[in-house]
Amino acid sequence: MSARSTLFHLAAKTMMVSSAIFVVTVLLVAMPGHHAPAAQAPAAQEAAAGQSKPMPGMDMGEEKASEKAAVEDMTSGHHDAHNLHMFMTSMRPQRPEDVQRANEIVAELRAGIEKYKDYHVALDDGFKIFLPNIPQPEYHFTSYRNGFLEAFTFDPARPTSLLYKKTSTGYELVGAMYTMPKRASEDQLDARVPLSVAMWHLHTNLCMPPRKELRSADWTQFGLHGSIATEDACSAAGGRFHPVVFGWMVHVYPYEDSLDKIFAMHHHMD
């Protein structure tokens, strides 16, 4: 193998590992239904995120705590556009081409994930179940490869994650999740999924407690569900402030019957 080929393969492997870290982080904040921000991470979570590395300025224990706080923030009842710890894109005026584009995305997504109605096929294709042993309203099956590709190109038929509902016999496919790096602009998000039909979101204003207090911290103040939401207040409490954490995400439920349900934050429940 030539030196150029060797360097190319090494670079590709490095980029794939980095993408896996990014997708695990995005998935953690997107998952609803977990309610223990201050508890020690279960073994299943450690196995699912075993290759992750701390985000800049955080050690592993601190990042696990922030991930748990983010998951808590994503539970039902905390999806408020005015939430101090969540930034949601504003709905833009709807243009006819937006509706056409949204319908095209839905059609391509349905076709692309049809085979994954059998969740065994998803597993065979490399999708990994996140926290399969913890009860959740939705289970994310994530492809690290797809998450890496989504950082650079968009294929509506190739989502980062598949969303399943647990059944008595396995899993029922209900939707999918697209991701983008946090550096993406709103115009870039709009070019992928129109902002007149869907709201992408980021997690913001994270204050983590002092490292020595991670296990005993008051999570009513710290984390993505805490009362501290400014750098000054965080410094006064001895914490470390992160204005933006994780990446952009949007859920799509292509089997629903209207665009407002299809591009809802969570699956519409009758």
DRENDOFI-249521 format. One record per residue (C-alpha): residue in three letters; x, z, y. Coordinates in Angstrom, 1 decimal. Layout:
+------+--------+--------+--------+
| type |   east |     up |  north |
+------+--------+--------+--------+
|  ALA |      X |      Z |      Y |
...
+------+--------+--------+--------+
//
This chain:
+------+--------+--------+--------+
| type |   east |     up |  north |
+------+--------+--------+--------+
|  MET |    0.0 |    0.0 |    0.0 |
|  SER |    1.4 |   -0.9 |    3.4 |
|  ALA |    2.2 |    1.7 |    6.1 |
|  ARG |   -0.7 |    0.4 |    8.2 |
|  SER |   -3.1 |    0.7 |    5.4 |
|  THR |   -2.0 |    4.2 |    4.6 |
|  LEU |   -2.4 |    5.3 |    8.2 |
|  PHE |   -5.8 |    3.7 |    8.3 |
|  HIS |   -7.0 |    5.6 |    5.2 |
|  LEU |   -5.7 |    8.9 |    6.6 |
|  ALA |   -7.4 |    8.3 |    9.9 |
|  ALA |  -10.7 |    7.5 |    8.2 |
|  LYS |  -10.5 |   10.6 |    6.0 |
|  THR |   -9.8 |   12.8 |    9.1 |
|  MET |  -12.8 |   11.3 |   10.9 |
|  MET |  -15.1 |   11.9 |    7.9 |
|  VAL |  -14.1 |   15.5 |    7.7 |
|  SER |  -14.7 |   15.9 |   11.4 |
|  SER |  -18.1 |   14.3 |   11.1 |
|  ALA |  -19.0 |   16.7 |    8.2 |
|  ILE |  -18.3 |   19.7 |   10.5 |
|  PHE |  -20.4 |   18.2 |   13.3 |
|  VAL |  -23.4 |   17.5 |   11.0 |
|  VAL |  -23.3 |   21.0 |    9.4 |
|  THR |  -23.4 |   22.5 |   12.9 |
|  VAL |  -26.3 |   20.2 |   14.0 |
|  LEU |  -28.2 |   21.0 |   10.8 |
|  LEU |  -27.9 |   24.7 |   11.3 |
|  VAL |  -29.5 |   24.6 |   14.7 |
|  ALA |  -32.2 |   22.2 |   13.6 |
|  MET |  -33.4 |   24.3 |   10.6 |
|  PRO |  -36.5 |   26.4 |   11.3 |
|  GLY |  -37.6 |   29.5 |    9.4 |
|  HIS |  -34.6 |   31.7 |    9.1 |
|  HIS |  -34.9 |   35.2 |   10.7 |
|  ALA |  -31.7 |   37.2 |   10.4 |
|  PRO |  -29.3 |   36.4 |   13.3 |
|  ALA |  -27.3 |   39.5 |   12.9 |
|  ALA |  -27.1 |   39.6 |    9.1 |
|  GLN |  -24.1 |   38.5 |    7.0 |
|  ALA |  -24.3 |   34.9 |    5.9 |
|  PRO |  -25.6 |   34.5 |    2.3 |
|  ALA |  -23.5 |   32.9 |   -0.3 |
|  ALA |  -25.7 |   29.8 |   -0.3 |
|  GLN |  -25.0 |   29.2 |    3.4 |
|  GLU |  -21.2 |   29.7 |    2.9 |
|  ALA |  -21.3 |   27.1 |    0.1 |
|  ALA |  -23.3 |   24.7 |    2.2 |
|  ALA |  -20.9 |   25.0 |    5.2 |
|  GLY |  -17.7 |   25.7 |    3.4 |
|  GLN |  -15.7 |   23.0 |    5.1 |
|  SER |  -16.8 |   23.9 |    8.6 |
|  LYS |  -14.4 |   25.1 |   11.3 |
|  PRO |  -15.0 |   27.3 |   14.3 |
|  MET |  -16.1 |   25.5 |   17.5 |
|  PRO |  -13.5 |   25.9 |   20.3 |
|  GLY |  -13.3 |   29.5 |   21.5 |
|  MET |  -14.9 |   31.0 |   18.4 |
|  ASP |  -13.6 |   32.5 |   15.2 |
|  MET |  -15.5 |   32.0 |   11.9 |
|  GLY |  -17.4 |   35.2 |   12.1 |
|  GLU |  -18.5 |   34.5 |   15.7 |
|  GLU |  -19.6 |   31.0 |   14.9 |
|  LYS |  -21.6 |   32.2 |   11.9 |
|  ALA |  -23.4 |   34.6 |   14.1 |
|  SER |  -24.1 |   31.9 |   16.7 |
|  GLU |  -25.4 |   29.6 |   14.1 |
|  LYS |  -27.8 |   32.3 |   12.8 |
|  ALA |  -28.9 |   33.0 |   16.4 |
|  ALA |  -29.6 |   29.3 |   16.9 |
|  VAL |  -31.6 |   29.1 |   13.7 |
|  GLU |  -33.7 |   32.0 |   15.0 |
|  ASP |  -34.2 |   30.2 |   18.3 |
|  MET |  -35.5 |   27.2 |   16.4 |
|  THR |  -38.3 |   29.1 |   14.6 |
|  SER |  -41.9 |   28.5 |   15.4 |
|  GLY |  -42.9 |   29.8 |   18.8 |
|  HIS |  -39.6 |   29.3 |   20.5 |
|  HIS |  -39.9 |   25.6 |   21.3 |
|  ASP |  -40.5 |   26.0 |   25.0 |
|  ALA |  -39.1 |   23.4 |   27.4 |
|  HIS |  -38.5 |   26.3 |   29.8 |
|  ASN |  -36.5 |   28.3 |   27.2 |
|  LEU |  -33.3 |   29.4 |   28.9 |
|  HIS |  -31.3 |   28.5 |   25.7 |
|  MET |  -32.7 |   25.0 |   25.1 |
|  PHE |  -32.5 |   21.9 |   27.1 |
|  MET |  -35.1 |   19.2 |   26.3 |
|  THR |  -35.1 |   15.7 |   27.7 |
|  SER |  -37.9 |   15.0 |   30.2 |
|  MET |  -40.6 |   12.6 |   29.1 |
|  ARG |  -40.1 |    9.3 |   31.0 |
|  PRO |  -42.9 |    7.0 |   32.1 |
|  GLN |  -44.0 |    5.0 |   29.1 |
|  ARG |  -43.4 |    1.2 |   29.1 |
|  PRO |  -44.9 |   -1.2 |   26.6 |
|  GLU |  -41.5 |   -2.0 |   25.2 |
|  ASP |  -41.0 |    1.7 |   24.5 |
|  VAL |  -44.0 |    1.8 |   22.3 |
|  GLN |  -42.9 |   -1.4 |   20.5 |
|  ARG |  -39.5 |    0.0 |   20.0 |
|  ALA |  -40.8 |    3.4 |   18.7 |
|  ASN |  -43.1 |    1.5 |   16.2 |
|  GLU |  -40.1 |   -0.6 |   15.1 |
|  ILE |  -38.1 |    2.6 |   14.5 |
|  VAL |  -40.9 |    4.1 |   12.4 |
|  ALA |  -41.3 |    1.0 |   10.4 |
|  GLU |  -37.5 |    0.7 |    9.7 |
|  LEU |  -37.3 |    4.4 |    8.9 |
|  ARG |  -40.2 |    4.2 |    6.4 |
|  ALA |  -38.6 |    1.3 |    4.7 |
|  GLY |  -35.1 |    2.8 |    4.7 |
|  ILE |  -36.2 |    6.2 |    3.2 |
|  GLU |  -38.9 |    5.0 |    0.8 |
|  LYS |  -36.6 |    5.4 |   -2.2 |
|  TYR |  -36.0 |    9.0 |   -1.2 |
|  LYS |  -39.6 |   10.0 |   -1.9 |
|  ASP |  -37.9 |   10.8 |   -5.2 |
|  TYR |  -35.6 |   13.5 |   -4.0 |
|  HIS |  -33.3 |   13.0 |   -7.0 |
|  VAL |  -32.3 |    9.6 |   -5.5 |
|  ALA |  -31.3 |   11.4 |   -2.3 |
|  LEU |  -29.1 |   13.8 |   -4.2 |
|  ASP |  -27.6 |   10.9 |   -6.1 |
|  ASP |  -26.9 |    9.1 |   -2.8 |
|  GLY |  -24.9 |   12.1 |   -1.5 |
|  PHE |  -27.5 |   14.0 |    0.5 |
|  LYS |  -26.9 |   17.8 |    0.3 |
|  ILE |  -29.7 |   20.4 |    0.3 |
|  PHE |  -29.2 |   23.0 |    3.0 |
|  LEU |  -29.9 |   26.6 |    1.8 |
|  PRO |  -32.1 |   25.5 |   -1.1 |
|  ASN |  -32.6 |   29.1 |   -2.3 |
|  ILE |  -34.0 |   30.4 |    1.1 |
|  PRO |  -37.7 |   29.7 |    1.8 |
|  GLN |  -38.2 |   27.3 |    4.7 |
|  PRO |  -41.0 |   25.2 |    6.1 |
|  GLU |  -38.7 |   22.2 |    5.8 |
|  TYR |  -35.6 |   21.6 |    3.8 |
|  HIS |  -32.9 |   19.4 |    5.3 |
|  PHE |  -31.1 |   17.1 |    2.9 |
|  THR |  -28.0 |   15.9 |    4.9 |
|  SER |  -25.6 |   13.0 |    4.6 |
|  TYR |  -22.3 |   13.7 |    6.3 |
|  ARG |  -21.5 |   10.0 |    6.1 |
|  ASN |  -24.6 |    9.1 |    7.9 |
|  GLY |  -24.0 |   11.8 |   10.6 |
|  PHE |  -20.5 |   10.3 |   11.1 |
|  LEU |  -21.9 |    6.8 |   11.5 |
|  GLU |  -24.7 |    8.0 |   13.9 |
|  ALA |  -22.1 |    9.2 |   16.3 |
|  PHE |  -21.1 |    5.6 |   16.9 |
|  THR |  -23.9 |    3.3 |   15.8 |
|  PHE |  -27.7 |    3.6 |   15.3 |
|  ASP |  -29.6 |    2.3 |   12.3 |
|  PRO |  -33.2 |    3.6 |   12.2 |
|  ALA |  -33.1 |    3.3 |    8.4 |
|  ARG |  -30.1 |    5.6 |    8.1 |
|  PRO |  -30.9 |    9.1 |    9.4 |
|  THR |  -28.5 |   12.0 |    9.3 |
|  SER |  -30.9 |   14.2 |    7.4 |
|  LEU |  -34.1 |   13.8 |    5.3 |
|  LEU |  -36.8 |   16.5 |    5.8 |
|  TYR |  -38.6 |   17.7 |    2.7 |
|  LYS |  -41.4 |   20.2 |    2.0 |
|  LYS |  -41.1 |   22.3 |   -1.1 |
|  THR |  -43.7 |   21.7 |   -3.8 |
|  SER |  -44.5 |   23.3 |   -7.2 |
|  THR |  -42.6 |   20.4 |   -8.8 |
|  GLY |  -39.8 |   19.7 |   -6.4 |
|  TYR |  -39.7 |   18.3 |   -2.9 |
|  GLU |  -42.0 |   16.1 |   -0.9 |
|  LEU |  -40.5 |   13.8 |    1.8 |
|  VAL |  -42.1 |   14.3 |    5.2 |
|  GLY |  -39.5 |   13.1 |    7.7 |
|  ALA |  -36.0 |   12.6 |    8.9 |
|  MET |  -33.6 |   13.7 |   11.7 |
|  TYR |  -31.3 |   11.6 |   13.9 |
|  THR |  -28.3 |   13.2 |   15.7 |
|  MET |  -25.9 |   12.3 |   18.5 |
|  PRO |  -22.9 |   14.2 |   19.9 |
|  LYS |  -23.6 |   16.5 |   22.8 |
|  ARG |  -21.5 |   14.2 |   25.1 |
|  ALA |  -24.2 |   11.5 |   24.9 |
|  SER |  -26.1 |   10.7 |   28.1 |
|  GLU |  -29.9 |   10.6 |   28.3 |
|  ASP |  -29.7 |    6.9 |   28.8 |
|  GLN |  -27.9 |    6.6 |   25.5 |
|  LEU |  -30.5 |    8.8 |   23.8 |
|  ASP |  -33.2 |    6.6 |   25.4 |
|  ALA |  -31.6 |    3.5 |   24.0 |
|  ARG |  -31.9 |    4.9 |   20.5 |
|  VAL |  -35.3 |    6.7 |   20.6 |
|  PRO |  -37.2 |    6.1 |   23.8 |
|  LEU |  -37.6 |    9.3 |   25.9 |
|  SER |  -41.1 |    8.3 |   26.8 |
|  VAL |  -42.2 |    9.0 |   23.2 |
|  ALA |  -39.7 |   11.7 |   22.0 |
|  MET |  -37.8 |   14.6 |   23.4 |
|  TRP |  -34.2 |   15.1 |   22.2 |
|  HIS |  -32.9 |   18.6 |   22.7 |
|  LEU |  -29.7 |   20.6 |   23.0 |
|  HIS |  -28.9 |   24.3 |   22.7 |
|  THR |  -27.5 |   25.8 |   25.9 |
|  ASN |  -26.3 |   29.0 |   27.7 |
|  LEU |  -24.9 |   30.8 |   24.7 |
|  CYS |  -23.4 |   34.2 |   25.3 |
|  MET |  -21.6 |   35.6 |   22.3 |
|  PRO |  -20.8 |   39.4 |   22.2 |
|  PRO |  -17.2 |   40.7 |   22.0 |
|  ARG |  -15.6 |   39.8 |   18.7 |
|  LYS |  -15.3 |   43.5 |   17.7 |
|  GLU |  -19.0 |   44.0 |   18.2 |
|  LEU |  -20.3 |   41.0 |   16.2 |
|  ARG |  -21.8 |   43.1 |   13.4 |
|  SER |  -23.3 |   45.7 |   15.7 |
|  ALA |  -24.3 |   43.5 |   18.6 |
|  ASP |  -27.7 |   43.7 |   20.3 |
|  TRP |  -29.1 |   40.3 |   19.5 |
|  THR |  -31.9 |   40.8 |   22.0 |
|  GLN |  -29.2 |   40.2 |   24.6 |
|  PHE |  -26.7 |   37.9 |   22.9 |
|  GLY |  -27.1 |   34.6 |   21.1 |
|  LEU |  -29.5 |   31.7 |   21.5 |
|  HIS |  -32.5 |   34.0 |   21.5 |
|  GLY |  -31.0 |   36.7 |   23.7 |
|  SER |  -31.8 |   37.6 |   27.3 |
|  ILE |  -28.4 |   36.8 |   28.7 |
|  ALA |  -28.4 |   33.2 |   29.9 |
|  THR |  -25.8 |   33.0 |   32.7 |
|  GLU |  -22.0 |   33.1 |   32.8 |
|  ASP |  -21.9 |   36.0 |   35.2 |
|  ALA |  -24.3 |   38.1 |   33.1 |
|  CYS |  -22.3 |   37.2 |   30.0 |
|  SER |  -19.0 |   38.3 |   31.6 |
|  ALA |  -20.5 |   41.5 |   32.8 |
|  ALA |  -21.5 |   42.3 |   29.2 |
|  GLY |  -18.0 |   41.5 |   28.0 |
|  GLY |  -19.1 |   38.4 |   26.1 |
|  ARG |  -18.0 |   34.8 |   26.1 |
|  PHE |  -20.1 |   32.1 |   27.5 |
|  HIS |  -20.7 |   28.5 |   26.2 |
|  PRO |  -22.8 |   26.3 |   28.5 |
|  VAL |  -23.6 |   23.8 |   25.7 |
|  VAL |  -23.3 |   24.2 |   22.0 |
|  PHE |  -23.9 |   21.9 |   19.0 |
|  GLY |  -25.3 |   18.3 |   19.4 |
|  TRP |  -28.4 |   16.3 |   20.3 |
|  MET |  -31.1 |   16.0 |   17.7 |
|  VAL |  -34.6 |   14.6 |   17.2 |
|  HIS |  -37.0 |   14.8 |   14.3 |
|  VAL |  -39.2 |   11.9 |   13.2 |
|  TYR |  -42.2 |   12.2 |   10.8 |
|  PRO |  -43.0 |    8.6 |   10.0 |
|  TYR |  -46.0 |    9.3 |    7.7 |
|  GLU |  -48.1 |   10.8 |   10.5 |
|  ASP |  -50.8 |    8.7 |   12.2 |
|  SER |  -49.9 |    8.8 |   15.9 |
|  LEU |  -46.6 |    8.6 |   17.9 |
|  ASP |  -47.1 |   12.1 |   19.3 |
|  LYS |  -47.2 |   13.6 |   15.8 |
|  ILE |  -44.5 |   11.2 |   14.5 |
|  PHE |  -42.0 |   12.3 |   17.2 |
|  ALA |  -43.1 |   16.0 |   17.3 |
|  MET |  -40.5 |   18.8 |   17.2 |
|  HIS |  -41.8 |   20.0 |   13.8 |
|  HIS |  -44.1 |   18.6 |   11.2 |
|  HIS |  -47.8 |   18.6 |   12.1 |
|  MET |  -49.7 |   21.0 |    9.9 |
|  ASP |  -53.4 |   20.6 |    9.5 |
+------+--------+--------+--------+
//
